[in-house]
Amino acid sequence: MTKIRSEAVCVYGAKIINTHVLAMQAEIEGVLEAKDIEYIHRMRVASRRLRSALAIFKGCLSSKDFKNFARVIRDVTRSLGAARDLDVQLAVLESVMPDFSDPKLIPGLRRLQFRLKQQRVGAQKDVITAIQTLQANNTLVNLAKWTVPFQELSEGVYLFSPALYELAFSGINARLNELLEHAAYIQDESNVTELHNMRITAKRLRYTMEAFTDLYGASLKPFINQTRKFQDMLGEIHDADVWIEMIPRFIQEEGERIFMYFGNNRPLKRLLPGLEAFRANRTEKRKADYQRFLGIWAQAEEEHLWDELLKLINAPLDLEVALHSLQQLENPHVEQVEKFEDISPED
């Protein structure tokens, strides 16, 4: 993505970054206590949005500051992600238990649930370590301090400048192209990796659009909502893929544990019916979710969703320049909007 720096861009970016800094700070206590899984979820989302904002507005930070901030926030996101994934898996198991009430099925699911809870305890230790590092480095405090001078300028700077619209267009367009690169692979349901990568690019596109909501107002929200729908559907498919791959591995690992304890793996037999039934359930759900995704994706293409998005983000560029030029002709004493400079990407 081309980096564009101007006073208006940095003032706008500082506001977005500070919003996500505050969102992360608000969840720290709850994340450390681990009494409610929603704290982890909210802080993980806030950390992802902060990472996205840092990438978008990296031209406003020094190279050293950007790399340091991005590295620490990335580590937090990863630790929260591992814990969150386990929280979601445990919630899924809890929700499907009533559908597997046959006594033959219960032992396998209970054993799987028990092992995941053990892993969740270990994941919490990593979360605490990452949060302690975040606090020790004063990362969020320093990021908040960095935003202060720009926020103080907000009243006297014309934000909706060509530089900001150019940054919005280049950012959203780049993320959209990444998403559409995966479209050629979605007709084959066995393309597990491509579908998962498509989910990641959908998420990045959504976060980038969200960063520029103030520029486009309500006009951008339908595209954000639709992209989130794609992200959620692809997420359901990915979650099923994880279960489908995990359960055979879990059976093997549990068999090895049983053998080491009993000297044989006969007790494993009582676990197999539930585990195999649950895997079959996830396989069927995956098929249904995949077909539903294909249908909604096809509908979006028929409605030229992405062409409409490109029209929306491209329109203000020429219009803004024209309006500002007209304003200068009518009132030559109006302060000139600072020109922006292109900065070569560092990586």
C-alpha positions in Angstrom: 0.0 0.0 0.0 1.3 3.5 -0.9 2.1 5.5 2.2 0.7 9.0 2.1 1.5 11.5 4.8 -0.1 14.9 5.4 -1.2 16.8 8.5 -4.8 15.9 7.7 -4.0 12.2 7.3 -2.1 12.0 10.6 -4.8 13.9 12.5 -7.4 11.6 11.2 -5.2 8.5 11.8 -4.4 9.6 15.4 -8.1 9.7 16.2 -8.6 6.2 14.8 -5.6 4.8 16.6 -6.5 6.4 19.9 -10.0 4.9 19.7 -8.6 1.4 19.5 -6.0 2.1 22.1 -8.7 3.1 24.5 -10.8 0.0 23.5 -7.8 -2.3 24.4 -7.2 -0.6 27.7 -10.8 -1.0 28.7 -10.6 -4.8 28.5 -7.2 -5.5 30.2 -8.6 -6.1 33.7 -11.3 -8.5 32.5 -8.9 -10.3 30.2 -6.5 -11.0 33.1 -9.3 -12.2 35.4 -10.7 -14.4 32.7 -14.2 -14.5 34.2 -16.0 -13.8 31.0 -14.9 -14.9 27.5 -16.2 -11.7 26.0 -13.3 -9.7 27.4 -10.9 -11.7 25.4 -13.1 -11.4 22.3 -13.4 -7.6 22.5 -9.7 -7.0 23.2 -8.7 -9.3 20.4 -10.9 -7.4 18.0 -9.6 -4.1 19.3 -6.0 -5.3 18.9 -6.7 -6.3 15.3 -8.3 -3.0 14.5 -5.3 -1.2 16.1 -2.9 -3.2 14.0 -4.8 -2.4 10.9 -4.9 1.3 11.7 -1.1 1.3 12.4 -0.5 -0.3 9.0 -2.8 2.2 7.3 -1.2 5.3 8.9 2.3 4.0 9.3 3.6 7.0 7.3 2.7 9.2 10.3 5.1 7.3 12.6 8.8 6.8 12.6 10.0 3.5 11.2 11.3 2.5 14.7 8.1 3.4 16.5 5.9 1.6 14.0 7.9 -1.6 14.2 8.0 -1.6 18.0 4.3 -0.8 18.4 3.2 -3.3 15.7 5.4 -6.1 17.2 4.0 -5.8 20.7 0.4 -5.5 19.5 0.9 -8.5 17.2 2.1 -10.6 20.1 -1.0 -9.6 22.1 -3.3 -10.5 19.2 -1.7 -13.9 18.8 -2.0 -14.8 22.5 -5.6 -13.6 22.6 -6.3 -15.5 19.4 -5.2 -18.8 20.8 -7.3 -18.3 24.0 -10.3 -17.1 22.0 -10.2 -20.0 19.6 -10.3 -22.4 22.6 -13.2 -20.4 24.1 -15.1 -20.7 20.9 -14.5 -24.4 20.6 -15.6 -25.0 24.2 -18.7 -23.0 23.6 -19.5 -25.1 20.5 -19.1 -28.3 22.4 -21.4 -27.0 25.2 -24.0 -26.0 22.7 -24.1 -29.3 20.8 -24.1 -31.5 23.9 -27.9 -31.8 24.0 -27.8 -33.2 20.4 -25.4 -36.0 21.6 -27.3 -37.2 24.6 -27.0 -40.9 23.7 -24.9 -42.4 26.5 -22.6 -44.0 23.9 -21.7 -40.6 22.6 -21.1 -38.6 25.8 -17.7 -40.0 26.9 -15.9 -39.0 23.7 -17.3 -35.4 23.8 -16.6 -35.1 27.5 -13.0 -36.2 27.1 -12.5 -33.7 24.2 -14.0 -31.0 26.4 -11.7 -31.8 29.3 -8.6 -31.7 27.1 -9.6 -28.3 25.6 -10.2 -26.9 29.1 -6.7 -28.0 30.0 -5.3 -26.2 26.9 -7.3 -23.1 27.8 -5.6 -22.9 31.2 -2.2 -23.0 29.5 -3.3 -20.4 26.9 -4.3 -18.0 29.8 -0.7 -18.1 31.0 0.4 -16.9 27.6 -2.3 -14.2 27.6 -1.1 -12.9 31.0 2.6 -12.8 29.8 1.6 -10.9 26.7 -0.5 -8.4 28.6 2.3 -7.9 31.2 4.7 -7.2 28.4 2.3 -4.7 26.9 2.0 -2.9 30.2 5.8 -3.1 31.0 6.6 -1.6 27.6 4.0 1.1 28.1 3.0 0.4 24.5 -0.6 1.6 24.8 0.4 4.6 27.0 3.0 5.7 24.5 0.7 5.2 21.6 -1.9 7.4 23.3 0.8 10.1 24.0 1.8 10.0 20.3 -1.8 10.9 19.3 -2.1 13.9 21.6 -0.4 16.5 19.4 -2.4 15.4 16.4 -5.6 15.5 18.3 -4.9 19.0 19.5 -4.7 20.0 15.8 -8.0 18.5 14.9 -10.0 21.7 15.2 -7.8 23.7 12.9 -7.1 21.1 10.2 -9.3 20.4 7.2 -9.5 16.6 7.4 -11.4 15.7 4.3 -8.5 16.4 2.0 -7.5 14.8 -1.3 -4.6 13.2 0.6 -7.0 11.4 3.0 -9.3 10.2 0.2 -6.3 9.0 -1.8 -5.1 7.0 1.2 -8.6 5.6 1.7 -8.9 4.6 -2.0 -5.4 3.0 -2.1 -6.0 1.1 1.1 -9.5 -0.2 0.4 -8.6 -1.0 -3.2 -5.5 -3.0 -2.2 -7.5 -5.0 0.3 -10.3 -5.6 -2.1 -7.9 -6.9 -4.7 -6.4 -9.3 -2.1 -9.9 -10.6 -1.5 -10.8 -11.1 -5.1 -7.6 -13.0 -5.8 -9.1 -15.9 -3.9 -12.4 -15.9 -5.8 -11.0 -18.2 -8.5 -10.6 -21.0 -5.9 -13.9 -20.9 -4.1 -15.8 -23.3 -6.4 -13.7 -26.2 -5.1 -14.7 -27.0 -1.5 -11.5 -28.9 -1.0 -9.5 -25.6 -1.2 -9.3 -25.4 2.6 -6.3 -23.1 2.7 -7.6 -20.7 0.0 -11.0 -20.4 1.8 -9.2 -19.7 5.1 -7.0 -17.1 3.4 -10.0 -15.5 1.9 -11.5 -15.1 5.3 -8.4 -13.3 6.5 -8.5 -10.9 3.5 -12.2 -10.2 4.1 -11.4 -9.3 7.6 -8.6 -7.0 6.5 -10.8 -5.3 4.0 -13.5 -4.8 6.6 -11.1 -3.3 9.1 -9.7 -1.0 6.4 -13.2 0.2 5.4 -14.1 0.7 9.1 -11.1 3.0 9.5 -12.6 5.3 6.8 -16.2 5.3 7.8 -16.1 9.0 8.8 -15.1 9.9 5.2 -18.0 8.1 3.5 -20.6 7.9 6.3 -23.6 5.6 5.8 -22.7 4.9 2.2 -19.9 2.6 3.2 -21.8 0.6 5.8 -23.6 -1.8 3.4 -20.2 -2.9 2.1 -18.8 -3.3 5.6 -21.8 -5.3 6.6 -21.6 -7.5 3.5 -17.9 -8.1 4.0 -18.5 -9.0 7.6 -21.1 -11.6 6.4 -18.5 -13.2 4.1 -16.0 -13.2 6.9 -18.4 -14.8 9.3 -19.5 -17.5 6.8 -15.9 -18.3 5.9 -15.1 -18.4 9.6 -17.8 -21.0 10.1 -16.3 -23.1 7.3 -12.8 -22.7 8.8 -14.0 -23.7 12.2 -15.5 -26.8 10.8 -12.2 -27.6 8.9 -10.3 -27.2 12.2 -12.6 -29.7 13.9 -12.5 -32.2 11.0 -8.7 -32.1 11.0 -8.3 -32.0 14.8 -10.5 -35.0 15.8 -8.4 -37.8 14.1 -5.3 -36.2 15.6 -7.0 -36.0 19.0 -8.0 -39.7 18.8 -4.4 -40.7 18.0 -3.0 -38.5 20.8 -5.6 -39.8 23.3 -4.9 -43.3 22.3 -1.2 -42.8 23.0 -2.0 -41.4 26.5 -4.2 -44.3 27.2 -1.7 -46.8 26.1 1.0 -45.2 28.3 -1.3 -45.4 31.3 -3.0 -48.8 30.8 -0.5 -50.6 28.6 -3.2 -51.1 25.9 -5.7 -48.8 24.1 -8.9 -50.7 24.7 -10.4 -47.8 26.8 -10.2 -45.7 23.7 -13.1 -47.6 22.2 -15.6 -46.0 24.5 -14.5 -42.5 23.3 -14.7 -43.2 19.6 -18.5 -43.2 19.0 -18.9 -39.6 20.3 -15.8 -38.3 18.6 -16.7 -39.8 15.3 -20.3 -38.7 15.5 -19.2 -35.1 16.3 -16.7 -35.1 13.3 -19.5 -36.3 11.0 -21.7 -33.5 12.4 -19.1 -30.9 11.7 -18.6 -32.3 8.2 -22.3 -32.0 7.4 -22.4 -28.5 8.8 -19.4 -27.5 6.7 -21.1 -28.7 3.5 -24.2 -26.6 4.3 -22.2 -23.5 5.3 -20.1 -23.8 2.1 -23.1 -24.0 -0.2 -24.7 -21.0 1.6 -21.5 -19.0 1.2 -21.4 -19.8 -2.6 -24.9 -18.6 -3.0 -24.4 -15.3 -1.2 -21.1 -14.7 -3.0 -22.8 -15.3 -6.4 -25.6 -12.9 -5.5 -23.1 -10.2 -4.6 -21.3 -10.7 -7.9 -24.7 -10.5 -9.8 -25.4 -7.2 -8.0 -21.9 -5.9 -8.9 -21.2 -5.3 -5.2 -17.4 -4.7 -5.6 -17.9 -2.4 -8.7 -20.2 -0.3 -6.6 -17.6 -0.2 -3.8 -15.0 1.0 -6.2 -17.3 3.7 -7.5 -17.9 4.9 -4.0 -14.3 5.2 -2.9 -13.1 6.7 -6.3 -15.8 9.4 -6.6 -14.5 11.8 -3.9 -11.0 12.1 -5.4 -11.8 14.2 -8.4 -14.7 15.8 -6.8 -12.8 16.9 -3.7 -10.0 18.4 -5.8 -12.6 20.3 -8.0 -14.5 21.7 -5.0 -11.3 22.8 -3.3 -10.0 24.5 -6.4 -13.4 26.3 -6.7 -13.1 27.4 -3.1 -9.7 28.8 -3.7 -10.9 30.8 -6.6 -13.8 32.3 -4.7 -11.7 32.9 -1.5 -8.0 33.1 -2.2 -7.3 33.8 1.5 -8.5 30.3 2.6 -5.6 28.4 4.0 -4.1 25.9 1.5 -4.5 22.3 2.3 -1.1 20.8 3.0 0.2 18.8 0.1 1.0 15.2 0.8 4.1 13.3 -0.2 4.5 9.7 -1.3 6.7 7.7 0.9 8.2 4.5 -0.4 7.1 1.3 1.5 9.7 0.0 3.9 8.7 -3.7 3.6 
